[in-house]
Amino acid sequence: MFRRIVVAYDGSPESHRCLVSAIQLAKSLDAELHTVTAMGELPAYTAFASVADSAAPRMLEHDRRQFYQNLHEKARDLFASYGIGFQGHLVEGPPVESIVDFLRRQKADLLVIGLHQRELHIARLWSTVYELAQDAPCSVLGVH
């Protein structure tokens, strides 16, 4: 059934809940579990920061990578509390395309994603979660 599960993790409360659910599901199915995090790009104004300080873009890039590494350390600790090995992956590029590509390369059976509460129905149509659900090459489980 589901032998390779991937959970999209971005540190939000929704993704934390889905991470816990994915860990419990993977344990019950004795499945392999991976996390994938799409690293957001530095904002466009970063280029302007280099005018004031030529080292600023490097420092901002370092901070960005450190943020995502810290995020994965928290996930690693959560995995360890459940007695499961951590397999975390950081991908770069547009979030949907990067994650879908990762799912294909990993030959994932199931993508677990956190569902964000949206007030407007139309806002759901342009959400990353909705796009992932539409483009994923595997089954998708949404967790509230």
Rosetta constraint file for C-alpha pairs under 8 A:
AtomPair CA 1 CA 109 HARMONIC 7.82 0.50
AtomPair CA 2 CA 29 HARMONIC 7.36 0.50
AtomPair CA 2 CA 31 HARMONIC 6.67 0.50
AtomPair CA 2 CA 109 HARMONIC 5.40 0.50
AtomPair CA 2 CA 110 HARMONIC 6.40 0.50
AtomPair CA 3 CA 29 HARMONIC 7.60 0.50
AtomPair CA 3 CA 30 HARMONIC 7.54 0.50
AtomPair CA 3 CA 31 HARMONIC 4.59 0.50
AtomPair CA 3 CA 32 HARMONIC 5.97 0.50
AtomPair CA 3 CA 108 HARMONIC 7.98 0.50
AtomPair CA 3 CA 109 HARMONIC 6.50 0.50
AtomPair CA 4 CA 31 HARMONIC 5.78 0.50
AtomPair CA 4 CA 32 HARMONIC 4.78 0.50
AtomPair CA 4 CA 33 HARMONIC 6.04 0.50
AtomPair CA 4 CA 34 HARMONIC 7.75 0.50
AtomPair CA 4 CA 107 HARMONIC 7.48 0.50
AtomPair CA 4 CA 108 HARMONIC 5.14 0.50
AtomPair CA 4 CA 109 HARMONIC 5.38 0.50
AtomPair CA 4 CA 110 HARMONIC 6.74 0.50
AtomPair CA 5 CA 22 HARMONIC 7.68 0.50
AtomPair CA 5 CA 26 HARMONIC 7.07 0.50
AtomPair CA 5 CA 31 HARMONIC 6.82 0.50
AtomPair CA 5 CA 32 HARMONIC 6.05 0.50
AtomPair CA 5 CA 33 HARMONIC 4.85 0.50
AtomPair CA 5 CA 34 HARMONIC 6.28 0.50
AtomPair CA 5 CA 108 HARMONIC 5.92 0.50
AtomPair CA 5 CA 109 HARMONIC 5.97 0.50
AtomPair CA 5 CA 110 HARMONIC 4.87 0.50
AtomPair CA 5 CA 111 HARMONIC 6.07 0.50
AtomPair CA 5 CA 112 HARMONIC 7.39 0.50
AtomPair CA 6 CA 33 HARMONIC 5.79 0.50
AtomPair CA 6 CA 34 HARMONIC 4.72 0.50
AtomPair CA 6 CA 35 HARMONIC 5.51 0.50
AtomPair CA 6 CA 36 HARMONIC 6.87 0.50
AtomPair CA 6 CA 103 HARMONIC 7.48 0.50
AtomPair CA 6 CA 108 HARMONIC 6.50 0.50
AtomPair CA 6 CA 110 HARMONIC 6.20 0.50
AtomPair CA 6 CA 111 HARMONIC 4.93 0.50
AtomPair CA 6 CA 112 HARMONIC 6.22 0.50
AtomPair CA 7 CA 18 HARMONIC 7.38 0.50
AtomPair CA 7 CA 19 HARMONIC 6.38 0.50
AtomPair CA 7 CA 22 HARMONIC 6.66 0.50
AtomPair CA 7 CA 33 HARMONIC 7.58 0.50
AtomPair CA 7 CA 34 HARMONIC 6.29 0.50
AtomPair CA 7 CA 35 HARMONIC 4.80 0.50
AtomPair CA 7 CA 36 HARMONIC 6.25 0.50
AtomPair CA 7 CA 111 HARMONIC 5.64 0.50
AtomPair CA 7 CA 112 HARMONIC 4.60 0.50
AtomPair CA 7 CA 113 HARMONIC 6.07 0.50
AtomPair CA 8 CA 15 HARMONIC 6.96 0.50
AtomPair CA 8 CA 19 HARMONIC 7.96 0.50
AtomPair CA 8 CA 35 HARMONIC 5.87 0.50
AtomPair CA 8 CA 36 HARMONIC 5.09 0.50
AtomPair CA 8 CA 37 HARMONIC 6.01 0.50
AtomPair CA 8 CA 99 HARMONIC 7.97 0.50
AtomPair CA 8 CA 111 HARMONIC 7.26 0.50
AtomPair CA 8 CA 112 HARMONIC 6.39 0.50
AtomPair CA 8 CA 113 HARMONIC 5.48 0.50
AtomPair CA 8 CA 114 HARMONIC 7.67 0.50
AtomPair CA 9 CA 15 HARMONIC 5.26 0.50
AtomPair CA 9 CA 16 HARMONIC 7.14 0.50
AtomPair CA 9 CA 19 HARMONIC 7.04 0.50
AtomPair CA 9 CA 35 HARMONIC 6.23 0.50
AtomPair CA 9 CA 36 HARMONIC 5.98 0.50
AtomPair CA 9 CA 37 HARMONIC 5.27 0.50
AtomPair CA 9 CA 113 HARMONIC 7.71 0.50
AtomPair CA 10 CA 15 HARMONIC 6.16 0.50
AtomPair CA 10 CA 37 HARMONIC 5.82 0.50
AtomPair CA 10 CA 38 HARMONIC 7.47 0.50
AtomPair CA 10 CA 71 HARMONIC 7.73 0.50
AtomPair CA 11 CA 15 HARMONIC 6.05 0.50
AtomPair CA 11 CA 16 HARMONIC 6.23 0.50
AtomPair CA 11 CA 71 HARMONIC 6.41 0.50
AtomPair CA 12 CA 16 HARMONIC 6.19 0.50
AtomPair CA 13 CA 17 HARMONIC 6.32 0.50
AtomPair CA 14 CA 18 HARMONIC 6.31 0.50
AtomPair CA 14 CA 114 HARMONIC 4.77 0.50
AtomPair CA 14 CA 115 HARMONIC 6.22 0.50
AtomPair CA 14 CA 116 HARMONIC 6.29 0.50
AtomPair CA 14 CA 143 HARMONIC 7.65 0.50
AtomPair CA 14 CA 144 HARMONIC 6.73 0.50
AtomPair CA 15 CA 19 HARMONIC 5.95 0.50
AtomPair CA 15 CA 113 HARMONIC 6.64 0.50
AtomPair CA 15 CA 114 HARMONIC 4.70 0.50
AtomPair CA 15 CA 115 HARMONIC 7.87 0.50
AtomPair CA 16 CA 20 HARMONIC 6.38 0.50
AtomPair CA 16 CA 114 HARMONIC 7.80 0.50
AtomPair CA 17 CA 21 HARMONIC 6.34 0.50
AtomPair CA 17 CA 114 HARMONIC 7.02 0.50
AtomPair CA 17 CA 143 HARMONIC 7.22 0.50
AtomPair CA 17 CA 144 HARMONIC 7.36 0.50
AtomPair CA 18 CA 22 HARMONIC 5.95 0.50
AtomPair CA 18 CA 112 HARMONIC 6.62 0.50
AtomPair CA 18 CA 113 HARMONIC 6.11 0.50
AtomPair CA 18 CA 114 HARMONIC 5.16 0.50
AtomPair CA 18 CA 142 HARMONIC 7.74 0.50
AtomPair CA 18 CA 143 HARMONIC 5.37 0.50
AtomPair CA 18 CA 144 HARMONIC 7.40 0.50
AtomPair CA 19 CA 23 HARMONIC 6.14 0.50
AtomPair CA 19 CA 112 HARMONIC 7.88 0.50
AtomPair CA 20 CA 24 HARMONIC 6.32 0.50
AtomPair CA 21 CA 25 HARMONIC 6.08 0.50
AtomPair CA 21 CA 143 HARMONIC 7.61 0.50
AtomPair CA 22 CA 26 HARMONIC 5.93 0.50
AtomPair CA 22 CA 33 HARMONIC 7.73 0.50
AtomPair CA 22 CA 112 HARMONIC 6.56 0.50
AtomPair CA 23 CA 27 HARMONIC 6.13 0.50
AtomPair CA 23 CA 33 HARMONIC 7.31 0.50
AtomPair CA 23 CA 79 HARMONIC 7.19 0.50
AtomPair CA 23 CA 82 HARMONIC 7.59 0.50
AtomPair CA 23 CA 84 HARMONIC 7.80 0.50
AtomPair CA 24 CA 28 HARMONIC 6.21 0.50
AtomPair CA 25 CA 29 HARMONIC 6.15 0.50
AtomPair CA 26 CA 30 HARMONIC 5.56 0.50
AtomPair CA 26 CA 31 HARMONIC 4.72 0.50
AtomPair CA 26 CA 32 HARMONIC 6.58 0.50
AtomPair CA 26 CA 33 HARMONIC 6.24 0.50
AtomPair CA 27 CA 31 HARMONIC 6.57 0.50
AtomPair CA 27 CA 84 HARMONIC 7.76 0.50
AtomPair CA 33 CA 86 HARMONIC 7.68 0.50
AtomPair CA 33 CA 87 HARMONIC 6.89 0.50
AtomPair CA 34 CA 86 HARMONIC 7.11 0.50
AtomPair CA 34 CA 87 HARMONIC 4.91 0.50
AtomPair CA 34 CA 88 HARMONIC 5.72 0.50
AtomPair CA 34 CA 89 HARMONIC 7.39 0.50
AtomPair CA 35 CA 87 HARMONIC 6.36 0.50
AtomPair CA 35 CA 88 HARMONIC 4.70 0.50
AtomPair CA 35 CA 89 HARMONIC 5.99 0.50
AtomPair CA 36 CA 88 HARMONIC 6.06 0.50
AtomPair CA 36 CA 89 HARMONIC 4.80 0.50
AtomPair CA 36 CA 90 HARMONIC 5.83 0.50
AtomPair CA 36 CA 91 HARMONIC 7.08 0.50
AtomPair CA 36 CA 99 HARMONIC 7.06 0.50
AtomPair CA 36 CA 102 HARMONIC 7.93 0.50
AtomPair CA 37 CA 88 HARMONIC 7.94 0.50
AtomPair CA 37 CA 89 HARMONIC 6.30 0.50
AtomPair CA 37 CA 90 HARMONIC 4.94 0.50
AtomPair CA 37 CA 91 HARMONIC 6.13 0.50
AtomPair CA 37 CA 99 HARMONIC 7.81 0.50
AtomPair CA 38 CA 90 HARMONIC 5.97 0.50
AtomPair CA 38 CA 91 HARMONIC 4.89 0.50
AtomPair CA 38 CA 92 HARMONIC 5.73 0.50
AtomPair CA 38 CA 93 HARMONIC 7.22 0.50
AtomPair CA 38 CA 94 HARMONIC 7.64 0.50
AtomPair CA 38 CA 95 HARMONIC 5.22 0.50
AtomPair CA 38 CA 98 HARMONIC 6.82 0.50
AtomPair CA 38 CA 99 HARMONIC 6.82 0.50
AtomPair CA 39 CA 68 HARMONIC 7.06 0.50
AtomPair CA 39 CA 90 HARMONIC 6.52 0.50
AtomPair CA 39 CA 91 HARMONIC 6.05 0.50
AtomPair CA 39 CA 92 HARMONIC 5.32 0.50
AtomPair CA 39 CA 93 HARMONIC 7.31 0.50
AtomPair CA 39 CA 95 HARMONIC 7.57 0.50
AtomPair CA 40 CA 92 HARMONIC 7.29 0.50
AtomPair CA 40 CA 93 HARMONIC 7.55 0.50
AtomPair CA 40 CA 94 HARMONIC 7.89 0.50
AtomPair CA 40 CA 95 HARMONIC 7.60 0.50
AtomPair CA 41 CA 92 HARMONIC 7.84 0.50
AtomPair CA 41 CA 93 HARMONIC 7.42 0.50
AtomPair CA 42 CA 46 HARMONIC 6.68 0.50
AtomPair CA 42 CA 60 HARMONIC 7.65 0.50
AtomPair CA 42 CA 61 HARMONIC 7.25 0.50
AtomPair CA 42 CA 64 HARMONIC 7.61 0.50
AtomPair CA 45 CA 49 HARMONIC 6.72 0.50
AtomPair CA 46 CA 50 HARMONIC 6.91 0.50
AtomPair CA 46 CA 56 HARMONIC 7.77 0.50
AtomPair CA 46 CA 57 HARMONIC 6.10 0.50
AtomPair CA 46 CA 60 HARMONIC 7.85 0.50
AtomPair CA 47 CA 51 HARMONIC 7.46 0.50
AtomPair CA 47 CA 57 HARMONIC 7.19 0.50
AtomPair CA 48 CA 52 HARMONIC 7.35 0.50
AtomPair CA 49 CA 53 HARMONIC 6.22 0.50
AtomPair CA 49 CA 54 HARMONIC 7.53 0.50
AtomPair CA 49 CA 56 HARMONIC 5.95 0.50
AtomPair CA 49 CA 57 HARMONIC 6.85 0.50
AtomPair CA 50 CA 54 HARMONIC 4.38 0.50
AtomPair CA 50 CA 55 HARMONIC 6.69 0.50
AtomPair CA 50 CA 56 HARMONIC 5.60 0.50
AtomPair CA 50 CA 57 HARMONIC 6.13 0.50
AtomPair CA 52 CA 56 HARMONIC 7.98 0.50
AtomPair CA 55 CA 59 HARMONIC 6.32 0.50
AtomPair CA 56 CA 60 HARMONIC 6.05 0.50
AtomPair CA 57 CA 61 HARMONIC 6.08 0.50
AtomPair CA 58 CA 62 HARMONIC 6.08 0.50
AtomPair CA 59 CA 63 HARMONIC 6.12 0.50
AtomPair CA 60 CA 64 HARMONIC 6.11 0.50
AtomPair CA 61 CA 65 HARMONIC 6.26 0.50
AtomPair CA 62 CA 66 HARMONIC 6.07 0.50
AtomPair CA 63 CA 67 HARMONIC 6.08 0.50
AtomPair CA 64 CA 68 HARMONIC 6.59 0.50
AtomPair CA 65 CA 69 HARMONIC 6.14 0.50
AtomPair CA 66 CA 70 HARMONIC 6.05 0.50
AtomPair CA 67 CA 71 HARMONIC 6.23 0.50
AtomPair CA 68 CA 72 HARMONIC 6.26 0.50
AtomPair CA 68 CA 90 HARMONIC 7.82 0.50
AtomPair CA 69 CA 73 HARMONIC 6.23 0.50
AtomPair CA 70 CA 74 HARMONIC 6.41 0.50
AtomPair CA 71 CA 75 HARMONIC 6.52 0.50
AtomPair CA 72 CA 76 HARMONIC 6.00 0.50
AtomPair CA 72 CA 88 HARMONIC 6.69 0.50
AtomPair CA 73 CA 77 HARMONIC 6.22 0.50
AtomPair CA 74 CA 78 HARMONIC 6.34 0.50
AtomPair CA 75 CA 79 HARMONIC 6.19 0.50
AtomPair CA 75 CA 86 HARMONIC 7.80 0.50
AtomPair CA 76 CA 80 HARMONIC 6.18 0.50
AtomPair CA 76 CA 85 HARMONIC 7.96 0.50
AtomPair CA 76 CA 86 HARMONIC 5.52 0.50
AtomPair CA 76 CA 88 HARMONIC 7.93 0.50
AtomPair CA 77 CA 81 HARMONIC 6.26 0.50
AtomPair CA 78 CA 82 HARMONIC 6.68 0.50
AtomPair CA 79 CA 83 HARMONIC 6.29 0.50
AtomPair CA 79 CA 84 HARMONIC 5.22 0.50
AtomPair CA 79 CA 85 HARMONIC 6.35 0.50
AtomPair CA 79 CA 86 HARMONIC 5.98 0.50
AtomPair CA 80 CA 84 HARMONIC 5.63 0.50
AtomPair CA 80 CA 85 HARMONIC 6.68 0.50
AtomPair CA 80 CA 86 HARMONIC 7.51 0.50
AtomPair CA 91 CA 98 HARMONIC 6.15 0.50
AtomPair CA 91 CA 99 HARMONIC 7.22 0.50
AtomPair CA 91 CA 102 HARMONIC 7.80 0.50
AtomPair CA 92 CA 98 HARMONIC 6.44 0.50
AtomPair CA 93 CA 97 HARMONIC 7.39 0.50
AtomPair CA 93 CA 98 HARMONIC 5.75 0.50
AtomPair CA 94 CA 98 HARMONIC 5.85 0.50
AtomPair CA 95 CA 99 HARMONIC 6.03 0.50
AtomPair CA 95 CA 128 HARMONIC 7.49 0.50
AtomPair CA 96 CA 100 HARMONIC 6.03 0.50
AtomPair CA 96 CA 128 HARMONIC 6.47 0.50
AtomPair CA 96 CA 131 HARMONIC 6.71 0.50
AtomPair CA 96 CA 132 HARMONIC 5.75 0.50
AtomPair CA 96 CA 135 HARMONIC 7.99 0.50
AtomPair CA 97 CA 101 HARMONIC 6.01 0.50
AtomPair CA 98 CA 102 HARMONIC 6.19 0.50
AtomPair CA 99 CA 103 HARMONIC 6.15 0.50
AtomPair CA 99 CA 132 HARMONIC 7.88 0.50
AtomPair CA 100 CA 104 HARMONIC 6.34 0.50
AtomPair CA 100 CA 132 HARMONIC 7.15 0.50
AtomPair CA 100 CA 135 HARMONIC 6.82 0.50
AtomPair CA 100 CA 136 HARMONIC 5.59 0.50
AtomPair CA 100 CA 137 HARMONIC 7.09 0.50
AtomPair CA 101 CA 105 HARMONIC 6.26 0.50
AtomPair CA 102 CA 106 HARMONIC 6.05 0.50
AtomPair CA 103 CA 107 HARMONIC 5.89 0.50
AtomPair CA 103 CA 108 HARMONIC 5.27 0.50
AtomPair CA 103 CA 111 HARMONIC 7.89 0.50
AtomPair CA 103 CA 136 HARMONIC 7.30 0.50
AtomPair CA 103 CA 137 HARMONIC 6.99 0.50
AtomPair CA 103 CA 138 HARMONIC 7.76 0.50
AtomPair CA 104 CA 108 HARMONIC 6.65 0.50
AtomPair CA 104 CA 137 HARMONIC 6.61 0.50
AtomPair CA 108 CA 137 HARMONIC 7.98 0.50
AtomPair CA 108 CA 138 HARMONIC 6.42 0.50
AtomPair CA 109 CA 138 HARMONIC 5.32 0.50
AtomPair CA 109 CA 139 HARMONIC 6.28 0.50
AtomPair CA 110 CA 138 HARMONIC 5.54 0.50
AtomPair CA 110 CA 139 HARMONIC 4.78 0.50
AtomPair CA 110 CA 140 HARMONIC 5.60 0.50
AtomPair CA 110 CA 141 HARMONIC 7.14 0.50
AtomPair CA 111 CA 136 HARMONIC 7.66 0.50
AtomPair CA 111 CA 138 HARMONIC 6.80 0.50
AtomPair CA 111 CA 139 HARMONIC 6.25 0.50
AtomPair CA 111 CA 140 HARMONIC 4.75 0.50
AtomPair CA 111 CA 141 HARMONIC 6.17 0.50
AtomPair CA 112 CA 140 HARMONIC 5.87 0.50
AtomPair CA 112 CA 141 HARMONIC 4.76 0.50
AtomPair CA 112 CA 142 HARMONIC 5.93 0.50
AtomPair CA 112 CA 143 HARMONIC 7.24 0.50
AtomPair CA 113 CA 129 HARMONIC 7.06 0.50
AtomPair CA 113 CA 140 HARMONIC 7.39 0.50
AtomPair CA 113 CA 141 HARMONIC 6.30 0.50
AtomPair CA 113 CA 142 HARMONIC 5.02 0.50
AtomPair CA 113 CA 143 HARMONIC 6.19 0.50
AtomPair CA 114 CA 129 HARMONIC 7.72 0.50
AtomPair CA 114 CA 142 HARMONIC 5.66 0.50
AtomPair CA 114 CA 143 HARMONIC 4.87 0.50
AtomPair CA 114 CA 144 HARMONIC 6.14 0.50
AtomPair CA 115 CA 129 HARMONIC 7.02 0.50
AtomPair CA 115 CA 142 HARMONIC 5.81 0.50
AtomPair CA 115 CA 143 HARMONIC 5.62 0.50
AtomPair CA 115 CA 144 HARMONIC 5.25 0.50
AtomPair CA 116 CA 144 HARMONIC 7.35 0.50
AtomPair CA 118 CA 123 HARMONIC 6.55 0.50
AtomPair CA 118 CA 124 HARMONIC 6.40 0.50
AtomPair CA 119 CA 123 HARMONIC 7.58 0.50
AtomPair CA 120 CA 124 HARMONIC 7.06 0.50
AtomPair CA 121 CA 125 HARMONIC 7.13 0.50
AtomPair CA 122 CA 126 HARMONIC 7.29 0.50
AtomPair CA 123 CA 127 HARMONIC 6.53 0.50
AtomPair CA 124 CA 130 HARMONIC 6.59 0.50
AtomPair CA 125 CA 130 HARMONIC 6.19 0.50
AtomPair CA 125 CA 131 HARMONIC 7.83 0.50
AtomPair CA 126 CA 130 HARMONIC 6.82 0.50
AtomPair CA 126 CA 131 HARMONIC 7.15 0.50
AtomPair CA 127 CA 131 HARMONIC 6.39 0.50
AtomPair CA 128 CA 132 HARMONIC 6.05 0.50
AtomPair CA 129 CA 133 HARMONIC 6.15 0.50
AtomPair CA 130 CA 134 HARMONIC 6.28 0.50
AtomPair CA 131 CA 135 HARMONIC 6.09 0.50
AtomPair CA 132 CA 136 HARMONIC 5.55 0.50
AtomPair CA 133 CA 140 HARMONIC 6.19 0.50
AtomPair CA 136 CA 140 HARMONIC 7.39 0.50
